[in-house]
Amino acid sequence: MAAGQRLVAYEWVSTARQGASGLGLEAQRKVIEDFAASRGAEVLARFTEVESGRKADRPELQKALHLAKVTGATLVIAKLDQLSRNAAFLLALRDSGARFVAVDIPEANDLTVGIMALVAQA
């Protein structure tokens, strides 16, 4: 990722209790901010969602993906396996047309993401 890169952050927790406490969201926000700072990247927008990992319909994720596509930014998430345990969901994200990076494995390519999606489901 080159200096000056633009990012769209997506943070997610699976329960209202986690969302209300900020426990998971604060940690994700810090990881993403540190990642952006270490690469000289700018976070254009941040989308936050409290939604069950079993649900594939995530309106805030769709908004984040759309913004990333129209601005040429990269969607950034804290951890790939935290996003979903559903391989089809993660593979659809990979194939969405928007670039994305997971801070826990920033060097991942399409093959790596596919393997990690299957591991996350297992």
Backbone as CSV, one residue per row, in Angstrom:
resi,resn,N_x,N_y,N_z,CA_x,CA_y,CA_z,C_x,C_y,C_z
1,MET,0.850,-1.173,0.000,0.000,0.000,0.000,0.893,1.232,0.000
2,ALA,0.701,2.088,-0.949,1.532,3.266,-1.109,1.094,4.385,-0.168
3,ALA,2.050,5.242,0.195,1.728,6.414,0.997,0.693,7.236,0.241
4,GLY,-0.204,7.859,0.962,-1.263,8.631,0.334,-2.471,7.802,-0.045
5,GLN,-2.426,6.511,0.228,-3.549,5.614,-0.069,-4.779,6.064,0.718
6,ARG,-5.934,5.901,0.120,-7.192,6.237,0.787,-7.884,4.957,1.224
7,LEU,-8.407,4.983,2.428,-9.050,3.813,3.023,-10.482,4.139,3.418
8,VAL,-11.326,3.125,3.378,-12.675,3.184,3.932,-12.714,2.102,5.005
9,ALA,-12.924,2.505,6.241,-12.898,1.568,7.367,-14.279,0.955,7.604
10,TYR,-14.279,-0.351,7.888,-15.506,-1.049,8.263,-15.241,-1.799,9.555
11,GLU,-16.026,-1.453,10.574,-15.900,-2.093,11.887,-17.218,-2.776,12.192
12,TRP,-17.115,-3.936,12.800,-18.309,-4.742,13.002,-18.214,-5.523,14.305
13,VAL,-19.317,-5.589,15.013,-19.465,-6.493,16.152,-20.773,-7.243,15.960
14,SER,-20.863,-8.402,16.583,-22.013,-9.267,16.333,-23.162,-9.107,17.318
15,THR,-22.961,-8.416,18.424,-24.049,-8.279,19.389,-24.212,-6.826,19.807
16,ALA,-25.438,-6.470,20.166,-25.704,-5.107,20.625,-24.895,-4.814,21.892
17,ARG,-24.699,-5.833,22.728,-23.927,-5.632,23.958,-22.484,-5.246,23.640
18,GLN,-21.872,-5.942,22.675,-20.515,-5.580,22.258,-20.499,-4.172,21.686
19,GLY,-21.497,-3.840,20.876,-21.553,-2.516,20.264,-21.733,-1.420,21.287
20,ALA,-22.611,-1.641,22.272,-22.864,-0.636,23.294,-21.653,-0.436,24.193
21,SER,-20.940,-1.513,24.479,-19.783,-1.408,25.365,-18.588,-0.778,24.666
22,GLY,-18.572,-0.853,23.339,-17.425,-0.334,22.588,-16.241,-1.262,22.639
23,LEU,-16.385,-2.370,23.369,-15.266,-3.281,23.581,-14.612,-3.714,22.275
24,GLY,-15.375,-4.299,21.392,-14.801,-4.759,20.143,-14.545,-3.635,19.151
25,LEU,-15.426,-2.639,19.147,-15.295,-1.550,18.185,-14.066,-0.694,18.454
26,GLU,-13.805,-0.382,19.714,-12.635,0.434,20.046,-11.344,-0.251,19.621
27,ALA,-11.263,-1.546,19.854,-10.063,-2.296,19.473,-9.893,-2.294,17.957
28,GLN,-10.977,-2.516,17.222,-10.896,-2.502,15.761,-10.488,-1.127,15.250
29,ARG,-11.086,-0.085,15.825,-10.771,1.281,15.403,-9.293,1.581,15.597
30,LYS,-8.746,1.173,16.740,-7.330,1.420,17.026,-6.438,0.674,16.036
31,VAL,-6.748,-0.585,15.777,-5.956,-1.386,14.839,-5.961,-0.737,13.449
32,ILE,-7.127,-0.294,13.012,-7.244,0.324,11.685,-6.508,1.663,11.647
33,GLU,-6.659,2.471,12.678,-5.965,3.762,12.726,-4.451,3.569,12.726
34,ASP,-3.970,2.615,13.510,-2.523,2.338,13.551,-2.023,1.863,12.185
35,PHE,-2.808,1.023,11.529,-2.463,0.517,10.202,-2.367,1.678,9.213
36,ALA,-3.368,2.546,9.216,-3.377,3.691,8.303,-2.176,4.591,8.560
37,ALA,-1.894,4.876,9.827,-0.769,5.747,10.180,0.561,5.140,9.743
38,SER,0.706,3.840,9.908,1.973,3.185,9.563,2.241,3.202,8.061
39,ARG,1.188,3.399,7.274,1.333,3.407,5.816,1.108,4.771,5.201
40,GLY,0.929,5.783,6.044,0.684,7.122,5.537,-0.617,7.221,4.763
41,ALA,-1.594,6.409,5.140,-2.884,6.370,4.446,-3.905,7.233,5.181
42,GLU,-4.904,7.670,4.449,-5.972,8.497,4.995,-7.256,7.678,5.072
43,VAL,-7.924,7.703,6.215,-9.225,7.046,6.353,-10.288,8.057,5.925
44,LEU,-10.907,7.810,4.778,-11.920,8.727,4.225,-13.223,8.678,5.005
45,ALA,-13.605,7.483,5.414,-14.876,7.298,6.111,-14.804,6.032,6.947
46,ARG,-15.678,5.980,7.930,-15.742,4.827,8.823,-17.198,4.375,8.893
47,PHE,-17.421,3.089,8.676,-18.757,2.516,8.760,-18.750,1.477,9.875
48,THR,-19.750,1.552,10.734,-19.815,0.672,11.899,-21.146,-0.055,11.893
49,GLU,-21.092,-1.340,12.210,-22.301,-2.153,12.170,-22.333,-3.091,13.367
50,VAL,-23.521,-3.255,13.921,-23.778,-4.263,14.949,-24.779,-5.230,14.331
51,GLU,-24.273,-6.407,13.961,-25.099,-7.351,13.208,-24.602,-8.766,13.446
52,SER,-25.501,-9.705,13.498,-25.133,-11.100,13.659,-24.232,-11.544,12.515
53,GLY,-23.241,-12.349,12.845,-22.344,-12.889,11.830,-23.042,-13.845,10.886
54,ARG,-24.223,-14.296,11.273,-24.977,-15.219,10.424,-25.724,-14.493,9.304
55,LYS,-25.907,-13.179,9.464,-26.652,-12.416,8.468,-25.714,-11.906,7.384
56,ALA,-26.089,-12.151,6.147,-25.283,-11.683,5.019,-25.666,-10.262,4.617
57,ASP,-26.856,-9.812,5.009,-27.311,-8.471,4.654,-26.778,-7.474,5.676
58,ARG,-25.760,-6.751,5.278,-25.148,-5.753,6.158,-25.135,-4.415,5.427
59,PRO,-26.116,-3.567,5.723,-26.247,-2.293,5.004,-25.009,-1.399,5.102
60,GLU,-24.386,-1.332,6.261,-23.213,-0.468,6.412,-22.033,-1.005,5.606
61,LEU,-21.902,-2.315,5.523,-20.841,-2.891,4.692,-21.090,-2.558,3.224
62,GLN,-22.337,-2.624,2.805,-22.658,-2.289,1.413,-22.326,-0.832,1.117
63,LYS,-22.621,0.057,2.064,-22.278,1.473,1.890,-20.760,1.647,1.809
64,ALA,-20.037,0.949,2.675,-18.567,1.040,2.688,-17.989,0.540,1.371
65,LEU,-18.501,-0.594,0.879,-18.032,-1.135,-0.394,-18.317,-0.179,-1.541
66,HIS,-19.492,0.404,-1.536,-19.853,1.350,-2.592,-18.906,2.556,-2.583
67,LEU,-18.669,3.122,-1.412,-17.770,4.274,-1.321,-16.362,3.907,-1.782
68,ALA,-15.902,2.732,-1.383,-14.570,2.293,-1.808,-14.498,2.192,-3.327
69,LYS,-15.537,1.645,-3.933,-15.556,1.497,-5.394,-15.555,2.847,-6.105
70,VAL,-16.430,3.751,-5.685,-16.570,5.019,-6.413,-15.402,5.976,-6.178
71,THR,-14.693,5.806,-5.076,-13.558,6.700,-4.800,-12.216,6.067,-5.155
72,GLY,-12.239,4.768,-5.454,-10.979,4.076,-5.716,-10.201,3.785,-4.446
73,ALA,-10.866,3.908,-3.306,-10.237,3.634,-2.020,-10.218,2.137,-1.752
74,THR,-9.518,1.754,-0.712,-9.431,0.362,-0.284,-10.240,0.192,0.992
75,LEU,-11.129,-0.791,1.018,-11.871,-1.122,2.229,-10.899,-1.773,3.194
76,VAL,-10.894,-1.351,4.446,-9.997,-1.944,5.437,-10.820,-2.471,6.604
77,ILE,-10.510,-3.703,7.009,-11.134,-4.334,8.169,-10.019,-4.781,9.104
78,ALA,-10.338,-4.944,10.377,-9.314,-5.311,11.353,-8.859,-6.759,11.193
79,LYS,-9.824,-7.682,11.153,-9.488,-9.108,11.076,-10.444,-9.807,10.130
80,LEU,-9.882,-10.568,9.212,-10.703,-11.267,8.233,-11.638,-12.269,8.896
81,ASP,-11.139,-13.097,9.793,-11.981,-14.136,10.378,-12.990,-13.594,11.375
82,GLN,-12.821,-12.356,11.811,-13.789,-11.751,12.725,-15.010,-11.248,11.957
83,LEU,-14.832,-10.954,10.689,-15.907,-10.393,9.872,-17.055,-11.380,9.689
84,SER,-16.712,-12.632,9.433,-17.740,-13.658,9.244,-17.099,-15.032,9.336
85,ARG,-17.882,-15.998,9.728,-17.424,-17.386,9.728,-17.984,-18.128,8.507
86,ASN,-18.618,-17.385,7.625,-19.253,-17.951,6.450,-18.355,-17.745,5.236
87,ALA,-17.861,-18.839,4.684,-16.927,-18.762,3.555,-17.561,-18.057,2.357
88,ALA,-18.816,-18.341,2.062,-19.472,-17.714,0.912,-19.532,-16.199,1.081
89,PHE,-19.797,-15.731,2.283,-19.842,-14.292,2.556,-18.484,-13.655,2.300
90,LEU,-17.428,-14.277,2.818,-16.074,-13.738,2.645,-15.623,-13.803,1.187
91,LEU,-15.998,-14.861,0.497,-15.642,-14.967,-0.921,-16.395,-13.930,-1.750
92,ALA,-17.635,-13.640,-1.377,-18.398,-12.594,-2.076,-17.745,-11.235,-1.855
93,LEU,-17.249,-10.994,-0.652,-16.528,-9.749,-0.375,-15.283,-9.669,-1.251
94,ARG,-14.559,-10.755,-1.332,-13.356,-10.813,-2.166,-13.683,-10.501,-3.621
95,ASP,-14.831,-10.995,-4.081,-15.208,-10.851,-5.476,-16.091,-9.630,-5.756
96,SER,-16.218,-8.724,-4.791,-17.138,-7.588,-4.903,-16.706,-6.525,-5.899
97,GLY,-15.464,-6.527,-6.293,-14.971,-5.489,-7.201,-14.275,-4.357,-6.483
98,ALA,-14.406,-4.305,-5.176,-13.699,-3.298,-4.381,-12.435,-3.932,-3.811
99,ARG,-11.374,-3.158,-3.782,-10.157,-3.649,-3.124,-10.402,-3.647,-1.622
100,PHE,-9.880,-4.651,-0.939,-9.961,-4.619,0.515,-8.723,-5.249,1.112
101,VAL,-8.466,-4.862,2.347,-7.325,-5.392,3.075,-7.765,-5.663,4.505
102,ALA,-7.296,-6.773,5.035,-7.511,-7.110,6.441,-6.196,-6.823,7.159
103,VAL,-6.241,-6.025,8.203,-5.022,-5.609,8.901,-4.240,-6.802,9.427
104,ASP,-4.941,-7.862,9.843,-4.233,-9.015,10.399,-3.447,-9.793,9.351
105,ILE,-3.815,-9.663,8.070,-3.059,-10.308,6.983,-3.025,-9.368,5.765
106,PRO,-2.323,-8.254,5.899,-2.358,-7.237,4.833,-1.745,-7.694,3.514
107,GLU,-0.909,-8.716,3.553,-0.261,-9.197,2.327,-1.116,-10.220,1.578
108,ALA,-2.311,-10.500,2.082,-3.181,-11.523,1.476,-3.557,-11.144,0.044
109,ASN,-3.598,-12.147,-0.802,-4.082,-11.971,-2.170,-5.391,-12.757,-2.307
110,ASP,-5.942,-12.827,-3.508,-7.225,-13.518,-3.696,-7.174,-14.980,-3.241
111,LEU,-6.082,-15.667,-3.531,-5.944,-17.068,-3.123,-5.914,-17.182,-1.592
112,THR,-5.132,-16.344,-0.962,-5.017,-16.377,0.501,-6.369,-16.099,1.152
113,VAL,-7.085,-15.113,0.636,-8.390,-14.785,1.186,-9.341,-15.970,1.046
114,GLY,-9.308,-16.650,-0.083,-10.143,-17.828,-0.282,-9.829,-18.919,0.719
115,ILE,-8.558,-19.169,0.941,-8.153,-20.187,1.931,-8.567,-19.775,3.327
116,MET,-8.326,-18.507,3.684,-8.680,-18.022,5.024,-10.191,-18.056,5.239
117,ALA,-10.977,-17.813,4.195,-12.420,-17.872,4.309,-12.867,-19.282,4.680
118,LEU,-12.273,-20.263,4.036,-12.615,-21.653,4.341,-12.158,-22.052,5.733
119,VAL,-11.005,-21.571,6.156,-10.508,-21.845,7.505,-11.419,-21.183,8.542
120,ALA,-11.834,-19.954,8.296,-12.703,-19.234,9.231,-14.029,-19.970,9.421
121,GLN,-14.538,-20.547,8.334,-15.798,-21.290,8.431,-15.614,-22.568,9.239
122,ALA,-14.466,-23.218,9.067,-14.201,-24.473,9.786,-14.047,-24.201,11.257
